Amino acid sequence: MAEDSLTEGLKLFEAKMVQGMYKEAETVRSDYMLPLDMLKDAATGAYQISMKQGEYSLAAKLAKKYELGEKLKEDAAIRSLQRKIDSEQYKAAAEHAKEFGLPQDMISKVAIQAFDKSMKFGLTKNAVEIAVQFELPDHLKCEAAEVTYRKYMDSGLYNKALNIALKYELPEEMIQEARSKVEARK
């Protein structure tokens, strides 16, 4: 009886995968408690379809979720990464590379591009967050934090400037400058 249930669940799972209904397929997997090894063929087929359709991010997720092997996961993840880079979605690309365990040098290279783009467009607070999130060199974090600090000081947002100075351990004179402005307002 249990084998009939597994067979029924597998057929249902395969049907959902062929239809591209991946969330529903995952529900079937859970409902029927299907072992991962039974699902590899269906998942591999869905992976191949996704790759042919250029849905590299989806293919990488399938490879990761159904343990289709590092080579397949990495191939899809790198293609997806390249597409994100080509469309200048650098932060998304860095997050993607990190999620799929791509080499650290790839992650850092793309994260630096995200950092540079944020700095170029004056999104310095975002640049600081990127530097922290992707563990970029300290000098980049400090550079962005100092520019953010200056913007807050020039705008009269002294509390925010002080918080940035403290959070990112900016030089003591900057901390004191912001503190004195905050105190002067009281």
C-alpha positions, -999 to +999 in steps of 0.1 A: +000+000+000+028+024+009+045+017-024+013+025-043+012+059-024+048+066-034+041+057-070+010+079-071+029+108-055+058+104-079+035+105-109+018+136-095+052+152-088+064+145-123+032+159-138+036+191-119+072+194-128+065+190-165+038+217-163+063+240-146+043+241-114+073+238-091+056+251-059+028+226-064+053+198-071+071+207-038+037+204-020+032+170-035+067+160-024+059+171+011+024+156+012+036+122+000+069+124+018+088+115-014+125+107-010+148+130-029+164+102-049+130+093-065+127+129-078+160+133-096+148+124-131+119+147-130+139+175-114+167+170-140+142+173-168+128+205-153+164+218-150+171+211-186+139+228-198+147+258-177+183+260-191+170+258-227+145+286-220+172+307-205+157+307-170+191+302-154+182+314-119+153+289-118+175+261-130+201+269-103+173+268-077+161+234-090+197+220-090+202+232-054+168+221-040+169+186-056+206+181-052+213+176-089+251+181-084+275+209-080+284+211-117+247+217-128+241+241-100+272+261-107+267+262-145+232+276-141+242+300-113+271+314-133+249+319-164+223+337-142+251+357-126+264+369-159+229+379-170+225+400-138+259+416-145+250+424-181+218+442-169+239+460-143+220+444-113+252+441-094+238+438-059+214+412-070+242+394-088+264+394-057+235+381-035+229+354-061+266+344-062+266+342-024+234+322-023+247+296-047+281+293-031+301+307-061+338+315-054+345+344-031+364+363-057+334+363-080+312+376-051+337+403-042+342+414-078+304+419-083+299+434-049+326+460-057+307+469-089+275+473-068+294+495-044+309+516-071+275+520-088+259+531-055+287+556-049+284+569-085+247+576-080+252+591-045+236+562-027+263+562-001+243+546+027+235+518+003+272+515-006+281+512+031+256+484+035+270+466+005+305+469+019+294+454+052+271+427+037+298+414+013+327+419+036+345+443+013+378+459+023+375+483+053+387+513+033+356+511+010+333+509+040+350+539+056+349+559+023+312+554+019+305+560+056+324+593+056+306+605+025+273+595+041+283+613+074+292+645+054+258+644+036+240+642+069+260+669+085+255+692+055+218+686+057+216+693+094+208+657+103+233+656+131+218+626+150+220+605+118+255+617+112+265+607+148+249+573+144+269+567+112+301+579+128+296+556+158+284+526+138+312+526+114+339+538+138+348+569+120+376+591+133+370+606+168+370+642+155+340+633+133+322+618+162+329+649+184+318+672+156+284+655+153+280+653+191+286+690+195+260+698+168+235+675+185+242+690+219+239+726+205+203+718+194+192+707+229 
